[in-house]
Structure formats: structure tokens, C-alpha cells
Amino acid sequence: MSTKKGQHFEEIACTYLLKKGYRLVDRNVRYPFGELDIVVMKGRKLVFVEVKGGNRSFQPRTRVDRLKLKRLELAANKFITDRNPKFEECQLDVIEILNDGTINHLEAIGRW
């Protein structure tokens, strides 16, 4: 996916999350071993959001495999260590945005 298209999907995901009552903490946090697309808070819950977009025929969320999950967990732990945010719970979500505008929010695919 092109960077421009990825940014477009991330904008849609951010708008969706804000409308659902999440508070934006940061976006596109890069580390050598992975990137956090969106970091938000919902109450006292810190949520790291991976955004995937594309067409329905191959389900973009399937690109979040074990290796990707491990990299996201490493990046999330580094974020927590560096930024020391105040939270009670922490989880990883995936937001899948299809070309037809459908948004699928898969919550807590990872939790620690």
C-alpha cells in the first residue's frame, strides 16, 4: 500500500476513534523494530491501533500476523517505557478499512 493511501486510511481511523470517545495521544510513532500507527486513550485504557486498508477480497487484517504482532508489542512496550503514560489497562486493536468505506474495529487482539 502506498504511503499516501496508508495515511488516508489512518485519517479515517482517527476520525472514527475520536467520534467513539477516544482521546488521541500520538500518531506514527516509529522505532527501529516497528511503528505504532495510532495511540489513543479511552478512559484509563491505553490503546495502540494498527490500521490496515484495502479491498474485501483479501481482508486487510490478515496482514497482522505473528511477526507483526510481536513488533507492535515491542513498539508499544518501548512507548510505555519512554513516555510513561498513566493507564490502568493496555491493549492492541486493529482497524480494518475497506475500499467501500466499511470500518471493522477488532478490539483487544493483544492485551497486557
C-alpha positions in Angstrom: 0.0 0.0 0.0 1.3 3.4 -0.8 2.2 5.9 2.0 -0.5 8.3 0.7 -3.2 5.6 0.8 -2.0 4.4 4.2 -2.2 8.0 5.6 -5.7 8.3 4.1 -6.8 5.1 6.0 -5.2 6.4 9.2 -7.1 9.7 8.9 -10.3 7.7 8.6 -9.4 5.6 11.6 -8.5 8.6 13.7 -11.8 10.3 12.9 -13.7 7.1 13.7 -11.9 6.8 17.1 -12.4 10.4 18.1 -16.1 10.0 17.3 -16.2 7.0 19.6 -14.8 9.0 22.5 -11.1 8.1 22.3 -8.5 10.8 23.0 -5.6 11.0 20.6 -2.2 10.6 22.3 0.1 10.2 19.3 0.4 9.0 15.7 3.1 7.4 13.5 5.5 6.6 16.4 8.5 5.0 14.8 11.1 2.7 16.3 13.7 0.6 14.5 11.6 -2.5 15.1 8.1 -1.2 14.3 5.7 1.7 14.0 2.6 2.5 16.0 0.0 3.9 13.7 -2.2 5.5 16.3 -2.0 5.7 20.1 -5.2 6.7 22.0 -6.8 6.6 25.4 -10.3 5.6 26.3 -10.8 6.4 30.0 -7.8 4.9 31.7 -7.2 2.4 28.9 -4.1 2.9 26.6 -4.8 1.6 23.2 -2.3 1.0 20.3 -4.1 0.9 17.0 -2.8 -0.8 13.8 -4.6 0.4 10.7 -5.0 -1.8 7.6 -6.8 -0.9 4.5 -7.7 -2.4 1.2 -10.4 -4.4 -0.5 -12.7 -7.0 0.9 -11.4 -9.9 -1.2 -8.2 -10.4 0.8 -9.2 -9.0 4.2 -6.5 -6.4 5.1 -6.5 -7.5 8.8 -4.9 -10.8 7.7 -1.6 -8.8 7.2 -1.4 -8.6 11.0 0.5 -11.9 11.5 2.5 -13.2 14.5 5.7 -11.3 13.4 3.7 -8.1 13.0 2.1 -8.6 16.5 5.5 -9.1 18.1 6.9 -5.9 16.5 3.8 -4.0 17.6 4.2 -5.3 21.2 7.9 -4.3 21.2 7.0 -0.8 19.9 4.2 -0.5 22.5 6.4 -1.5 25.3 9.1 1.0 24.2 6.4 3.7 24.0 5.3 2.9 27.6 8.9 2.9 28.8 9.8 6.2 27.0 6.7 8.2 27.7 5.5 6.7 31.0 1.8 7.3 30.3 -0.7 6.9 33.2 -3.0 4.0 32.4 -4.7 1.0 34.1 -5.1 -1.3 31.1 -3.3 -1.6 27.8 -4.4 -3.3 24.6 -3.7 -3.6 20.9 -6.6 -3.0 18.4 -6.7 -3.4 14.6 -8.9 -1.1 12.5 -9.6 -2.5 9.0 -10.9 0.0 6.5 -12.2 -1.4 3.2 -12.3 0.5 0.0 -16.1 0.6 0.1 -15.9 2.6 3.4 -16.6 -0.3 5.8 -14.8 0.0 9.1 -14.1 -3.1 11.2 -12.7 -2.4 14.7 -11.1 -5.5 16.2 -10.6 -4.7 19.8 -8.0 -6.2 22.2 -6.3 -8.6 19.8 -3.4 -8.1 22.2 -3.6 -7.2 25.9 -1.0 -6.8 28.6 
